[in-house]
C-alpha cells in the first residue's frame, strides 16, 4: 500500500511538472504575441505621423531669375577653382 501511495505521489508530481511546463510555454507564446503586437503598433504609429510643411512664399519671376543666376555664378566659380 505504501508503494502504491508512493507511485501516486510521483504521478502527481509529474503531472504538476508537466502542467507547469505547459503554463511556461503558454506564457512564452503570449509574451511573443504581445511583443509582436507592440512592434506592429509602433510601426503603424511611425507611419501615421503627420508631416507639416512650411508653405513656400511666392517669389516674383525677377527674384527667381536673380537667385538662379547667383547660384549658376557660384557653381561656375567652384568649377573654375576646381579646374586650377
Buried (B, 14 or more C-beta within 10 A) or exposed (E): EEEEEEEEEEEEEEEEEEEEEEEEEEEEEEEEEEEEEEEEEEEEEEEEEEEEEEEEEEEEEEEEEEEEEEEEEEEEEEEEEEEE
